Amino acid sequence: MTIDDRSEVGNRLARLEEKYAAMGQDMTSYLDGLLHADFLTYWDYIHIDTLLSLQNTRTPIPDERIFLMYHQITELYFRLILDAIEQITLSEVCPLALFKRQLERVNRYFDVLIYSYDIMVDGMDKDEFLKFRMSLLPASGFQSAQFRKIEIWSADLSRLIRADERERLKDETDLSKLYPSLYWKSGATELATGKKTLTLRQFELKYSKELIDLAGRAKENNIWRRYLQLRPDEQNDADLIAQMKTHDLNVNVRWRLSHFRSAVKHLESRPHAIAATGGTNWQEYLPPKNQRIIFYPALWSEAELEEWGKKPKMLGKFFSVL
């Protein structure tokens, strides 16, 4: 070890001693702990054994494992997306550079999910899917609370109101009055009776309070509100606008169309389509041109809004053919 190396080690030890002294701790005790601690292994850090023990399928049908694991992977990506969004929405101050960096991350994660959805569309055998899906009732991807949190953190709650209620509630600010008319509730109604499905009733029982509380926290600091807090020149930043529009498209067009393609592949049947596992009205609920959920309408031109979810150029590289 050279003199310079010893000096660098000494400097770092001094900094460590200062760090632990500020906490009223003895640095030498921590060094003793390092001497006795085992080396960290990859499998312990990632918890591989635990992770691989979570694929508890309900049937012996092989392709159920694909279905289960892809949804688990999706939820992990949703956690990454929420982590990135919350660095925008929960930061005391969110400078432009941080805003753009975190949105880039959000969009990158969604790109991976959208691109990889071919695993669900083409990577499962239709006959196997139609067998094991009956053992999953009434569970549904509709019940992903993390996806609902992404929506709530992205824009004002009024942007999530179903189409037939928007005019009536356009000036409403009371979250308790907006929440019952969120668009996704209409997607979980029984086709025959119009009543709430068990899927929706289960979801509301578990998550409604949490989501309403979140909507209250997000009311003044969701992504759109944070955007409006930027200086005018920052709001006009072309890269930021592009990132926000990409986020809008990814969540409200491309991700939904991924699911729609899968539903058409596996559930479309003649003369009658097969109902989704949760009894959701997927034919009306999934197409983005029907729901017209748009986070940031002020960033889009009138022509773009008119063609929302229709034109191929809006769908991106993942949907060259629908």
N, C-alpha and C positions, 0 to 999 in steps of 0.2 A: 504494500500500500504506500503510495507516494505521500509526501507532506501535504499536497493539495487535497488528496483524498481524505486524510485524517482531519484536515481543517474543515472540510465539508461535513464529515460525520459529526464533528464537534459542534458545528453550527446547528445541525438538525437536532442533536440531543438537547442543546440549549433551548431551542424553540419548543421541543416536546416538554421540557421541564417547565417552561413558562406556561404552556397550555394547561398542563395538569395542576400547576400551582394555582391558576385562576379558578379552578374547580375545587380547590382545597384537597387535592389528591397527591399521592406520592408517586412520582414517575417510575421509581425503581420497582415498585410493586407491579406496575404494568409491564415493565421489561421482564420481570420474573414470569409473568403470565405468558408472554411470548415465548420464553424459553421452554415452557412446559406444554404449550399448545401443540396439537398435531397439525401437520400441513393440511391445507384445504384441498379436497379433491373435487373434480368436476361433478361427479355424481352426487356428492353431498351438497354442493352449492346449488345445483339445479333441482335437487330432490327427485332424482330420476325414478327411484323405486316407488315413491309416493305418486309421482305424476303418472306412471304407467299402471298404477292400480286403480285409476279413476274411470277406466273405460268399462263400465258395468252395463253390458248390453242386456236387453230384455228377452232376446230370442237367440237361437243358435244360427240365424241366417247371417252369412259372412258379411254382406254389405251393410249391415246395421252398424258395424264398427266404423266404417267410413263416415256414415251419417252422424254418428255420435261425436267422433273425434273432430270432424270439421266444425261442428257447432261449438265444441270446447275451444278450438283454435280461434274461432270468431270472437268468442267472449274475451279471450286474452287480448286480442287486437283492440276490442272495444275499450278494455282497460287502459291500453296505451293511448288510445284516442282521447279518452277522458283525462288522462294525466296531462296530455299536451294542451287540451282546451282549458283545463283549470289553471295552467300557468298563465293564460291570457286573462281569464275571468276572475281569478282570485288574487292576482298580483295587486299589491297596493298601487303600483304604477306599472303600466304596460307600454314601454317605448315601442316605436315602430319596428325596430330590428327584432325584438322579442316576438312581437305580434306575427310578423312574417315567418320567422323561423318555426314557431309552433304550428301555424297553419300549414306550412310545408310538410311538417311531420304528420299532421292529421291527414292530409291528402295522400301522402305516401302510404300510410297504413290502409286507407280505404282503397287505394289502387291495388294493393296486394290482395285484399279481400275480394274485390270485384273481379280481378283477373283470375284468381284461384277458384272462383265459383264454378268453373267448368268441372271441378271435382264432383260437384253436386249434380250438374246438368248431364255431363257425359260419363262421369266416372263411377256411376252406380247402375246396376242392372234394374231395369224398370220392374220386372216381375218380382225380383227380390224386395225392392222397395215397397211395392204394393202389399207384400205379405207382412213385413215387419212393422210397417207404419200402423197397422191396426192394433199392435201391442203398445203403442205410445199414446193412445187417446187418453185424455184430451190435451196432452202437452203440445206446445206449438212454439216455433221461433217467435211468434207474435208476443210471447211472454218475456222477451228480453228486456229487462228493466234498464240495462246499460244503454241500449239503443235509444230508449225514451229519454234518458238523461242527456245523451248527446244532442237530441233534438231540442230539449229544453234549454241547454246551455248555448245553443247556436243562435237563437233568435227570440223575439218576443213571443209569448204564449199565443197571442192573437194570430200569429202566422201559422199555427197548427190547428186552427178551427176548421171543421168540415165545411165544404163548399156551400151547402144549403143554409148554414147558420151565420155565414160571414157578414152579410148585410145587417142582420139583426143585432149582432154583437160587435159591430165595427168600432163603436166608441166605448165598449165595456172595458173596465180596468180591474174589476173584482175577479181575482183568480178563481175563487170558489164558483163563480158563475161561468167562467170560461172553461174550466176543467171538464165539466160533463159533456161539452160539445167538441172535444178534441177529435180530430179526424179518425184516429185509429180505433176509437170505440165503435164507430159504424162498421169497421171491417170485421168485427167480432160479434156479429149478430147472426142468429140462426136464419138460414135462407127461407125456411118455411113459415116461421112465426114472427120474425123480426125481434125476438127476445134476445137478451144477452146470452151468449154461449157460456158454458161452464168454464171454458178457457178464460174468458174475460172476467167472470165473477171471481175465479181463483186469483187472477192477476190483481184485480182491484183490492181484494181482501189483503193481499200481501204488500202491495206497493203504493196504493193511492196516497196514503198519508205522507210517505216519504217523497213522492213525486210532487205533491202539492207544496210541501215544505221547500223542496228544491226550486220550484217555480218562483216562490217568494224570494229566495236568495238570488235567483238569476234575473229578477225583474229589472234591476238597474245595472247589471254588469255581465249580461250575456255577450256573446261575440259582437252582435250588432250594436249594442249599447257602448261597448268598448271602442268600436270603430268610430262612433259618433263623438267620442271623447277626444279623438285625435285632432291635431291641428288641421285646418282646411287643406294645406299643401300635402300633409301626410295622407289624408283621406283620398287625395287624387293620385297617390302613388300607384302606378300602373301594375306593378308586381303584386301589391297587396290586393288590389281589386281583382286581378286574375286569380289569386289564391282563394279569395272569398267566393268567387263565382264557381271555381272548381269544387270547393267544398259543397256549395249549394247543389250542383249537378251530381256530385258523387252520392250524397245522401238521398236526394229527392228524385233522382232520375236513374242513375246507373245502378245503384245498389238495389233499388226496387225492381228494375228490369232484370237483374240477375236472378232474383227470386221468381219473377214472372216466367222467364225462360225455363227455369227448373219445373215450375208448376205445369206449364204447357207440356213439357216433355213427359212428365210422370203422371199427371192427373187428367190431361185432356183425353176425352174418350167420346165416342159416338154411340148413341145420339146425345148422351148426357155426360157432362164433365163430372169427375169424381170430386167430392168435397175434400177440403184440406183437413188435416188431423184435428185441428181445433174447431172445426165447423165454420171457419172464417170464409167470407165471401171473396175468395181470392181473385175471381174474374173481374170484379169491380174495384177491389181494394188495392191490388198491386200495380196496375198500370198508372204511371205518373201523370199521364194526360187526363185521367179521371179525377184524381185527388187534387192535382195542381197545388201541392204544397211547395211554397217558394220562400226561402228564408229572407232573401235580400232583393225584393222586386225593384227597389230603387236603383240597383246596379245593372239592371237589364233593360234593353231597348223594348219598345212596344212590340216590334216584330218578333223579338226573341220570346217575349212573354206569350204572345199569341200562339207560337209554335212549341210551347213548353212540352217536352217529353215526346215530340213527334219527329223532328228533323234529325237525320242521321248525324249531322255535324255536332249536335248537342250531346250525342250519346258517347262519343269518344272512341278510342282505339279498340275497346273491348267489345263493341257491338257493330262491327262492320256488316254483319248479317243478322237480322232478327227473325 
